[in-house]
Amino acid sequence: MITEEELAIRRGHAIFRADVERVVRVIAERHHASHALLTRQLMREILEETLADIGLAARWPAQLLTALSVEAKIPPNDDLLTSDDAIAAGDFGRLVARVFADEDTAR
């Protein structure tokens, strides 16, 4: 049985993920609208901007931001992002790749 505390933690994590998704989507859409190619470097920049936006707003504890940063394993070079790269970058990478793909199919 789930305790009230566990339920509150799960709700908090779901709200955090929704907040991250909203911020990532706005940032990725802006880059995509400027016709930027989705490279590994751009994905790192989107991650950094996302962390800065959420961190500066002080909406979430540092441990959640750190976990997001650690989860997103983006290779160090600046090649075009591959589907394997997006998968390796976890939920963050898949979201960024999806934004770029969604925008491409909309055109």
C-alpha positions in Angstrom: 0.0 0.0 0.0 1.2 3.5 -0.9 1.5 5.9 2.0 0.4 9.5 1.8 4.1 10.6 1.8 5.0 8.3 -1.1 1.9 9.5 -3.0 3.0 13.2 -2.4 6.5 12.4 -3.7 5.1 10.7 -6.8 2.9 13.7 -7.5 5.8 16.1 -7.0 7.9 14.1 -9.4 5.1 14.1 -12.0 4.7 17.9 -11.7 8.5 18.3 -12.0 8.5 16.2 -15.2 5.6 18.2 -16.6 7.5 21.5 -15.8 10.7 20.2 -17.4 8.8 19.1 -20.5 7.1 22.5 -20.9 10.4 24.3 -20.6 12.3 21.9 -22.9 9.5 22.2 -25.5 9.6 26.0 -25.5 13.4 26.1 -25.8 13.6 23.3 -28.5 10.8 24.9 -30.5 12.6 28.2 -30.5 15.9 26.6 -31.8 14.0 24.5 -34.3 12.1 27.6 -35.6 15.5 29.2 -36.3 16.2 26.2 -38.6 19.0 24.9 -36.3 20.1 21.3 -36.8 19.7 19.1 -33.9 23.3 18.3 -32.9 24.7 16.9 -29.7 26.0 20.3 -28.8 22.6 21.9 -29.3 21.1 19.3 -27.1 23.6 20.1 -24.4 22.8 23.8 -24.8 19.0 23.0 -24.5 19.7 21.0 -21.3 21.8 23.8 -19.8 19.2 26.4 -20.6 16.4 24.2 -19.2 18.4 23.7 -16.0 19.1 27.4 -15.8 15.5 28.4 -16.3 14.1 25.9 -13.8 17.0 26.5 -11.3 16.8 30.3 -11.4 13.1 30.1 -10.8 13.9 28.1 -7.7 10.8 25.9 -8.3 12.5 22.6 -7.6 15.1 21.2 -5.3 18.7 20.9 -6.5 18.6 17.1 -6.3 15.9 16.9 -9.0 17.9 19.2 -11.3 21.1 17.2 -10.7 19.2 14.0 -11.5 18.0 15.4 -14.7 21.5 16.5 -15.7 23.0 13.1 -14.8 20.3 11.2 -16.7 20.9 13.1 -19.9 24.1 11.4 -21.2 25.0 13.3 -24.4 28.2 12.4 -26.2 30.8 15.2 -26.1 31.3 15.9 -29.8 29.1 18.0 -32.1 27.8 15.5 -34.6 24.2 15.5 -35.6 22.1 13.8 -33.0 21.2 10.2 -33.8 18.3 8.2 -32.5 20.7 6.2 -30.3 21.9 9.5 -28.8 18.4 10.6 -28.0 17.6 7.2 -26.4 20.8 7.4 -24.3 19.8 10.9 -23.1 16.7 9.4 -21.5 13.4 11.2 -21.3 15.1 14.5 -21.9 16.7 13.4 -25.2 13.6 11.7 -26.5 11.6 14.9 -25.8 14.0 17.1 -27.6 14.2 14.7 -30.6 10.4 14.5 -30.6 10.0 18.3 -30.7 12.3 18.5 -33.7 10.6 15.5 -35.4 7.1 16.9 -34.7 8.0 20.3 -36.2 9.5 18.6 -39.3 6.3 16.6 -40.0 4.2 19.7 -39.5 6.1 21.5 -42.3 
